Amino acid sequence: MKELAWGRLGRTSAWLFGGLVVAGGVLVTVVGVGIPPTEPDLARHYDYVRSIWPELYVSFLLFIAAFISLAPLGLALREFFGRDLRAELMYMSFLAAAIVGVLWMLVQLGSAQAVVRDTAGATPEQLNVVGASSSIWSGAINWIQRGFLLFASLGTYWTGRSALLQGSLTRPLAWLSIALAVAYWLGLASLVVRDLGIPFPDAVGSILIALGAGVSLVWAGWLGWVLGRRGALKVG
């Protein structure tokens, strides 16, 4: 029964992660499609942000819940693979990804809330001050995002590596785990190149990260199905 319980926990956590990311992503995409740029009319931009604040707030909560689910997923995978060094590294990576991911969303939530609270009826000069402060926060948020991508990629890498060595998951799923890690690493590498001042198209890094996000949904759904099925088979 222990294997069945861990399998169910892994399945539930993986499917929660995928489902909540989809829900949050769809919500923020729908409400953010028409958001005007900060230039040349900063006031109009902030007016729109205030108008969609309730939906943004809900989307942040959905992403926070999604990232929290990575912690029990890592715990279930550690028990599934056995407590060797690779399994421990995998668990610590997913736990770190959960913590950094929640921090990423909380900082974004606080920054957006400050904008909503401080821009109503503000003068152009005050809006410029808020805009400058938001730029500073955006830099911090971007680095926290990179930390999440790094830890999440390490978690999926160790998942695929353990699965290949043990044969405990299907080989296509194991290779998909490693491919997901590589997609995240390429996205991070493109961001580092830009940080160094080397000309690099912004769209390339965005496409790689978006590709990784899409693959992660397939990975989560597939992994949840396999974990639940293997747990039931071990009991049977």
C-alpha positions, 0 to 999 in steps of 0.5 A, a space after each residue: 500500500 505504501 507504493 500505491 500511496 506514493 504513486 498517487 501522491 506523485 500523480 496528483 502533484 504532477 497533474 496539479 502542477 500541469 493543470 494549475 500552470 495551464 489555468 494560470 497561463 490561460 487566464 493571464 494570456 486572455 486578460 493581458 492580450 490588450 495591455 498597452 505598452 508603457 511607451 508613450 502613454 504610461 498612464 494608459 498602461 497602468 490604467 489597464 493593469 488596474 482594470 485587470 488586477 482581479 484576474 492577475 491576482 487570481 493567476 498569481 495564486 494559481 501559479 503559486 499553487 502550481 509551484 508548491 506542488 513541485 515539492 511533493 512531486 519531488 518527494 514522491 519521485 525520491 521514494 519511487 527511485 529509492 534514496 540514492 544520491 541521484 534521487 536526493 539531488 532530484 528531490 532537493 532540486 524540485 524543492 528548491 524550484 518550489 521555493 524559488 518559484 513561489 518567491 518569484 510569484 510573490 515578488 511579482 504579485 507585490 510589485 503589481 499590487 504596488 503599481 495598482 495601489 500607487 498609480 491611481 490619480 498620479 501625476 506624470 512625474 509620479 508615474 515616472 517614479 513608479 515606472 523607474 521603481 518597476 524597472 528595478 523590480 523587473 530586474 530582480 524578478 527576472 533573476 528569480 525566474 532564472 533561479 526557478 528555471 535552473 532548479 526545475 531543469 536540474 530536477 527534470 535532468 535527475 529524473 531522466 537520468 535516474 529513470 534511464 539508469 534504473 529503467 523504472 520509467 518508460 525510456 521515452 519519458 526519461 528522454 523527455 525529462 532530459 530534453 526538457 532540462 536541455 530546453 531550459 538550459 538553452 533558454 538560460 544560456 541565451 539570457 546570459 549571453 544578453 546579460 554579457 552584452 552580446 547581440 542576441 535576438 530576444 525572441 530566441 530566448 523567449 521561444 526556448 523558454 516557451 517551448 520548455 513551458 509547453 514541454 513541461 505540461 506534456 511531461 507533467 501529464 505523462 509523468 503523473 500517469 506513469 507514477 500512478 500506474 506503476 504504483 498500482 502495479 507494484 501493489 497488484 
